Amino acid sequence: MQDQSSRIGQTGQKIRVQTKDVLSQEVLPKKRPKPAKKMHMPKAEGNALLSMSERARLIEVTDMHDRPLLCMPPEAALRQGLCRRLALVAVRTRAGRLVLHKDRDPCLGYAGRWDVYADFVMVGEGREDAALRLLNRMGLSGILPRKLTAAKAEKDRPIHYALFSADLPVGLYPTALAENTDGVFAWTNEKNSAREPAAPELLEVDADELEGLVRREAELFTPEVLWAAGTGLLFR
């Protein structure tokens, strides 16, 4: 009997020891995993970050069917030859002559060639809004642009064009540009000052003159002028 009690006691002791081990494993708090080491990312170079002005000047890159894909600075889209939207404004004098200017904007890709006024359609902006903004930038905020036509991009021309015309009020003429105007027209009123000679940066042409120049000297004009001239709508 004593032997049996002894065996039971030994078994009980063994169970208690095993149970104690199990309970101690359950009760003891699990060690928390060590926090992962912080990743030290290399600081971006200054030229890799967009400035505030660049963030405010983004365009929508589209596919060939004018469906928006993503937003980026216009310079990047131009550099990569991606589809973009462009508003063109053909400014005409009261005599019906088209005013062309020497493009000074390297962003548009054809600095130094004769051009109609043009600018990118920005994010969230309609084509008419872009034309109005362009006229405001030119100091012609009282003039409403008239839409002439539009064209989607083509294989060899990744630009969606929208062409507008704007007629100058009576007595207002283009004049010489100041050095700091960044390619924006200056204007003079004939009543208040004598009209200056045509500046080297400006060219006024009628329909026949433009047709002859484009036919003989196409390399002097931007693709925008060549396309717009081909529509036959610039002088209507």
Order of alpha helices (4+ residues) and beta strands (2+ residues): alpha-alpha-beta-beta-alpha-beta-beta-beta-beta-alpha-beta-beta-beta-beta-beta-alpha-alpha
